[in-house]
Amino acid sequence: MERLLFVAASILSWECSCALAFRGPASTRLPSSLARRLGTRWHGPATTRLAAFLSRRDVVSCLVGSSIAVGTAAPVQADDGDLTSQLFNPDGSLKDSASIVTEAQTRTVTSTWDVSDDLLINADGTNVQTPSGTSVEWSYKVPEKWSAGTGGGDLYLDRSEGINAKACDGILVYQAPGTAKANLLSKASTIGVPQALSMAQAIPGLDKADLISGRTRKNADGLQFYEFDLGRAPKTCEDSAENLGLGFCPFDSLFLISATVLDDKLYVLVVQSDRGEWKRASSDLKRVRSSFAVGRAA
């Protein structure tokens, strides 16, 4: 532990002092036991001295911000088969649940809103105190194998043979209140994704989530979407092999975000899952996120 503390402090001080600017191969010099914990929350007296130099939020945010800036992913090493290695690829991105991705049959969830300065919310396909409109249309696709929750049944139950388990906690679409500038999303990893996306108003408690990774994509119309992976960990957790016995709490909730700005309005999709759902359905969850579309209604 003393060696880990010394190496961590030395690397951080040498690489970027207070800025924590990890770039390129330098970050591969982190001890694997430290690097694989970058995605977990710091807690407990055993980490007090290490917490004096860095917090998980500082390191993860720095890694993601640097990787977006230079176009490369921040490496995270994991070699012991713990929860972190199960959830994350070596480059720090979230793993798919299966190595072979197959095209799934889907059904489309869509709604149309009027332009408004108010917060507009749709939860799991139902507008929440939000009137329908005729100006802006958004949509996303969910796997046909997921139950639709009709007739009082379970929602998002994966009915595939041998699974028959819930695949997702919830899917939320919202329009942030007020107006948004086109460059807002490019600054999100710097100013904080929950803050930039006004997430606290739509999902209370998500303002404390940690940024894991980020990327961009464009739809057929050239509209740019920013995608972010967020994780939220409990404040306390049991002493187990998953947290190395040091009080590091693994994420218990994961949030896949897709956001875009259209006509000075910010539209956001949030796909939420717990650890078990992520392990079973990460490929499907990512496809839901990447299917998010926003446009002017015809």
RAHU-V511275 format. One record per residue. N is the residue number from 1. SS is DSSP state (2 for helix, 1 for strand, 0 for the rest). PHI is phi in whole degrees, -180 to 180 (NA if undefined). OMEGA is omega in radians with two decimals (* if undefined). Layout:
n->{N	N}
ss->{SS	SS}
phi->{PHI	PHI}
omega->{OMEGA	OMEGA}
This chain:
n->{1	2	3	4	5	6	7	8	9	10	11	12	13	14	15	16	17	18	19	20	21	22	23	24	25	26	27	28	29	30	31	32	33	34	35	36	37	38	39	40	41	42	43	44	45	46	47	48	49	50	51	52	53	54	55	56	57	58	59	60	61	62	63	64	65	66	67	68	69	70	71	72	73	74	75	76	77	78	79	80	81	82	83	84	85	86	87	88	89	90	91	92	93	94	95	96	97	98	99	100	101	102	103	104	105	106	107	108	109	110	111	112	113	114	115	116	117	118	119	120	121	122	123	124	125	126	127	128	129	130	131	132	133	134	135	136	137	138	139	140	141	142	143	144	145	146	147	148	149	150	151	152	153	154	155	156	157	158	159	160	161	162	163	164	165	166	167	168	169	170	171	172	173	174	175	176	177	178	179	180	181	182	183	184	185	186	187	188	189	190	191	192	193	194	195	196	197	198	199	200	201	202	203	204	205	206	207	208	209	210	211	212	213	214	215	216	217	218	219	220	221	222	223	224	225	226	227	228	229	230	231	232	233	234	235	236	237	238	239	240	241	242	243	244	245	246	247	248	249	250	251	252	253	254	255	256	257	258	259	260	261	262	263	264	265	266	267	268	269	270	271	272	273	274	275	276	277	278	279	280	281	282	283	284	285	286	287	288	289	290	291	292	293	294	295	296	297	298}
ss->{0	2	2	2	2	2	2	2	2	2	2	2	2	2	2	2	2	2	2	0	0	0	0	2	2	2	2	2	2	0	0	2	2	2	2	0	0	0	0	0	1	0	0	0	2	2	2	2	2	2	2	0	0	0	0	2	2	2	2	2	2	2	2	2	2	2	2	2	2	2	0	0	0	0	0	0	0	0	0	0	0	0	2	2	2	2	2	1	0	0	0	0	0	1	0	0	0	0	0	0	0	0	0	0	0	1	1	1	1	1	1	1	1	0	0	0	0	0	0	1	1	1	1	0	0	1	1	0	0	0	0	0	0	0	0	1	1	1	1	1	1	1	1	0	0	1	1	1	0	2	2	2	0	0	1	1	1	1	0	0	0	0	0	0	1	1	0	0	0	1	1	1	1	1	1	0	0	0	0	0	0	0	0	0	2	2	2	2	2	2	2	0	2	2	2	2	0	0	2	2	2	2	0	0	0	2	2	2	0	1	1	1	1	1	1	1	1	1	0	0	0	0	0	1	1	1	1	1	1	1	1	1	1	0	0	0	0	0	0	0	2	2	2	0	0	0	0	0	1	0	1	1	1	1	1	1	1	1	1	1	1	1	0	0	1	1	1	1	1	1	1	1	1	1	2	2	2	2	2	2	2	2	2	2	2	2	2	2	2	2	0	0	1	1	1	1	0	0}
phi->{NA	-61	-66	-60	-63	-65	-64	-61	-66	-65	-64	-63	-67	-70	-71	-155	51	-73	-79	56	-94	-77	-144	56	-66	-58	-73	-73	-81	-62	-57	-59	-65	-84	-61	-74	-93	-61	-95	-127	-81	-88	-149	94	-62	-67	-110	-59	-68	-67	-64	-67	-95	-157	-118	-60	-61	-62	-67	-63	-62	-65	-59	-67	-59	-67	-66	-67	-65	-102	79	-126	-86	-79	-73	-130	-87	-156	-135	-109	70	-81	-60	-62	-68	-76	-92	-121	-77	-58	-86	95	-80	-72	-78	-78	-77	-139	-75	-106	-99	-109	-72	-104	-72	-132	-125	-99	-107	-145	-156	-126	-120	-89	-66	-149	-89	-89	-74	-112	-135	-129	-111	54	90	-121	-66	-106	49	-132	-74	-72	-147	-137	-98	-122	-113	-128	-158	-152	-119	-119	-60	-62	-71	-81	-66	-92	74	-76	66	81	-79	-67	-99	64	-85	-76	-92	-62	-61	87	-111	46	-142	-67	-108	-156	-81	175	-129	-123	-120	-146	-104	-67	-69	77	-114	-138	-82	-61	-90	-58	-70	-68	-99	-60	-69	-90	-87	108	-61	-58	-72	-63	-97	51	-73	-61	-74	-90	-134	-56	95	-80	-67	-97	-70	-98	-82	-99	-159	-153	-160	-129	-151	-123	-87	-63	-89	87	-74	-90	-115	-105	-115	-131	-107	-117	-131	-126	-113	-70	-70	-133	-153	-71	-77	-149	-63	-68	-105	62	72	-110	86	-76	-95	-72	-60	-108	-139	-123	-129	-98	-114	-132	-142	-150	-114	-132	52	66	-123	-97	-117	-134	-111	-127	-110	-110	-148	-96	-62	-64	-64	-63	-63	-80	-133	-59	-62	-65	-62	-66	-67	-60	-60	-74	-87	-61	-136	-137	-164	-71	-66	-71}
omega->{3.13	-3.14	3.12	-3.14	-3.10	-3.12	3.14	-3.12	-3.10	-3.12	-3.11	-3.13	-3.12	-3.01	-3.06	3.12	-3.06	-3.03	-3.13	-3.03	3.09	3.09	2.98	-3.01	-3.07	-3.07	3.12	3.14	3.10	3.03	-3.08	-3.13	3.08	-3.05	-3.09	3.11	-3.09	3.13	-3.14	-3.03	3.14	3.11	2.97	-3.09	-3.11	-3.11	-3.06	-3.09	3.11	-3.14	3.11	-3.13	-3.07	3.00	3.13	-3.13	3.13	-3.05	-3.10	3.13	3.14	-3.14	-3.12	-3.14	-3.14	-3.10	3.10	-3.07	-3.06	3.08	3.09	-3.12	3.12	-3.09	3.02	-3.09	3.07	-3.05	-3.05	3.12	3.14	-3.07	-3.11	3.13	3.09	-3.06	-2.99	2.98	3.11	3.14	3.09	3.12	3.14	-3.13	2.93	3.13	3.14	-3.12	3.12	-3.12	3.13	3.13	-3.07	3.01	-3.04	2.94	-3.03	3.02	-3.07	3.08	3.13	-3.13	2.92	3.08	-3.08	3.03	-3.13	3.02	3.11	-3.05	2.98	-3.12	3.08	3.06	-3.12	3.09	-3.12	-3.11	-3.11	-3.13	3.02	-3.10	-3.07	-2.99	-3.05	3.13	3.06	3.14	2.96	-3.09	3.08	3.13	3.11	-3.12	3.07	3.14	-3.09	3.11	3.14	3.11	3.13	3.14	3.14	3.10	3.10	3.04	3.11	-3.05	3.13	-3.14	3.13	3.13	3.10	-3.12	-3.11	-3.08	-3.02	3.09	-3.11	3.11	-3.07	2.99	3.09	2.96	-3.13	3.13	3.11	-3.13	-3.13	3.09	-3.07	-3.09	-3.10	-3.03	3.12	3.13	-2.98	-3.11	3.13	-3.09	-3.13	-3.09	3.14	-3.13	-3.11	-3.07	3.14	-3.02	-3.10	-3.14	-3.12	-3.10	-3.13	3.10	-3.10	3.14	3.14	-3.11	-3.13	3.09	-3.13	3.14	-3.13	-3.13	3.09	3.03	3.06	3.09	-3.07	-3.14	3.13	3.11	-3.08	3.09	3.05	-3.12	-3.13	3.00	3.11	3.07	3.10	-3.11	3.06	-3.14	3.12	3.11	-3.08	3.06	-3.07	3.13	-3.11	-3.12	3.08	-3.14	-3.09	3.13	3.06	-3.09	3.09	3.10	3.03	3.07	3.12	-3.07	3.06	-3.01	2.95	-3.05	3.10	3.09	3.11	3.13	3.08	3.06	-3.11	3.13	-3.01	2.99	3.11	3.08	-3.03	3.07	3.00	-3.05	-3.13	3.12	3.13	-3.14	-3.10	-2.88	-3.05	3.14	3.12	-3.13	3.11	3.12	3.06	-3.13	-3.08	3.13	-3.09	-3.13	3.12	3.11	3.07	-3.11	-3.13	*}
